[in-house]
């Protein structure tokens, strides 16, 4: 391969680091530059709301590669310096300090940033977001600081981050109140059936939920958070407030360069199946990429860890001219208390017509399947292991499945995924 070319990656997260790794693994001998606007070397984000926040993992465990890996593989790290402009004509990227870096191929893995609460009091000390390692450090400090042990952590939003932080905080003995505008946690993502199960998991551990309500204001004393007020009229003390209301893709750099963006409903940088943007020399991967679905105009943007893990290498291969079709089934995992969750597929509320259970959700040992027209759109396992591959094959097959067989634990999921005859299902009821 041409050793004179320069491949530049903007974004120092998992997708960018794995792309750099793959370029070298695929034999690229040119210059590889990895640019991150944080001073930390690339790290993984899931521990920030799980083990690292709860104190069960040390700081070194979150990094994608050991510190010496980059120099050993001739990957130039430029940290703590944001990219501010892309000159597509000159094929250069300008940094905040005026430095210009050339590229022959460019990969954007700029990720996403937390959405802010648009209410009074967000300027107070003690209002937190969770996206970066520094955010996790500050939040852990708030959870473990002495003097306000009786005051709860108030979390705005019962999505994945909100629930995982709630679990970490309760593990540390901190009271938690979650304020959520929907009637159940993860209502739009998982629907009410699974949302009710997760609400029960957290309620059993002492988490208080205020559903169908929102924060109206954050109150303070001497510039520090002291409490909150909700639209429903509740007033609560608070040692800290976490805004866990989602994330927005970081597209400003791409937009200023004139790259095509997805519509506002999806957001992100529009890419094809090979993760190529509207400029054939520029690619995008991870949270910021909105990938075309099939041959239509519909797009999907997946913000989960597995997408970054696999999309970075796929983009690297595409940059090298390989034939790439990135069409993995979306996958997500979560750990909350002693509950391990793995989710595969895509079935937001309103897209499915029934949920089928295999196992016992009351005991938190079950697999849930979302169906539409008899086809499995997604599956979620709770403390049931070694089924993810079969669930993904079921989703990918698009095959109609007998709900009774799906619910029957004696019928192998692999057989259903492969369309094998399974005989008459012996048990199970759809939920």
Secondary structure, DSSP 8 states (H G I E B T S, - for coil): --TT-EEEEE--SHHHHHHHHHHHHTT--SEEEEEESSSS--B-SGGGGTHHHHTSS-GGGGBSS-TTHHHHTTEEEEES--EEEEETTTTEEEETTS-EEE-SEEEE---EEE----SBTTTSBTEE--SSHHHHHHHHHHHH-TT-TTS-EEEE--SHHHHHHHHHHHHTT--EEEEESSSSTTHHHHHHHHHHHHHHHHHHTT-EEEES--EEEEEEETTEEEEEEETTS-EEE-SEEEE-S-EEE--HHHHHTT--B--TTT-SEEE-TT-B-SSTTEEE-GGGEEEE-TTSS-EE---SHHHHHHHHHHHHHHHTT---------EEEEEETTEEEEEEE---TTS-SEEEEEEEGGGTEEEEEEEETTEEEEEEEES--S-HHHHHHHHHH--B--HHHHH-TTS-HHHHHHT----S--S--B-
